[in-house]
Amino acid sequence: MKRHKAQTSAILIILVIVIFIGVAVTLLQLAKTVSKEEYINLYTGNLLRSVLKTDTGHTQPECRKVSDLLACAFFTPTYRCSPEEPPCLELANETITNYMSKFDMIRKNFNYLFKVESEGFIAATDSGIIDIKIGDERLDIRRGDSLCRKQRCWTANDVIQRTDNGEQYILKVQLIISKR
Amino acid sequence: MRFKSQSNLMEYLLLIFFVVFIIVALILFITWWQVTQLGMKKSQEIEDRALSLTKEILINGFFVKEESVFDDGKLTAANTTIKCEELKHILGEGWFMKIKTLDESVIPCNEDNYPDCNYWEFCVQDNPASIYAIPVNIYRRVQDRYDLGVLYVGVYYEKT
């Protein structure tokens, strides 16, 4: 009985030490620094607005800024900003891809999806409905298998307005980013 | 019987030893925890300050034409006439900022080469810092053009 009593005490002490270590590990897990939600939200919003506001280098009103180029891609997709360059739709894709790839955060750590859709009207060519999606389409929130259903995504939204023959048209622009 | 009492004594001595060991370990753990927490809190405060400074600079009239659109004329003027010490009176101590267009080259701006330049820096020192990078526009006054750029704002870990 004495031998068993000593063994019981030893087991109890070992149990206390194990609980101790468990509590320490749990507390360390909880003590991680707060995620940079606010920063990534600010980054995403600024990235979208800054890209849309940037001058493309063309002087025609249809192509002057990136937002103008996107509107051109929807309303006059075959228009050429200059003879040696591709039509608006293709040029818009190239321009957005080029700008997005220049940001380190996007290039190294994040996937992105740059989406432009018409609201209240449908823009189409002979090839079909015009719908700009640049980047990783798996991030599209409307997809049933969207990656954003499984992992954290950050979204920024903006609109491009155009008036034609007294009618106002709206393009919705959305940037979605997610960690690789 | 003598051996039995010696055995009991040894048991209790061992038990007391382990209890004392646990108490000392607990004290050391709590001390280590407090020190770690203080360090993490300091890091978090520096990161929070860097983010607050970033948001303030994005709307500060000394540098911007409108929110998140920096004016290259204002930046160059601030670089040449308003020195770091004066900016510290407005934005506090221990920070720095850099703004650059997305061009490959880095051409620091001054009154001699403006507007053929693309980089501005304020209060930069060679010390470790917590840094935030934000996409911005830079309005080029002479060309009447909006360029794409990046703003870097940092807070140094050690006060300078």
Interface residues (C-beta under 8 A of the other chain):
Chain A: K2 K5 A6 S9 A10 I13 V16 I17 F20 A24 L27 A31 T33 V34 K36 E38 Y39 L42 Y43 N46 L47 R49 S50 V51 K53 T54 D55 K65 Y99 K102 F103 D104 M105
Chain B: K4 S7 N8 E11 L14 L15 F18 V19 I22 A25 L26 F29 W33 T36 Q37 M40 S43 Q44 E47 L51 T54 K55 L58 S68 V69 L102 Y132 A133 I134 P135 V136 N137 R145 Y146 D147 L148 G149 V150
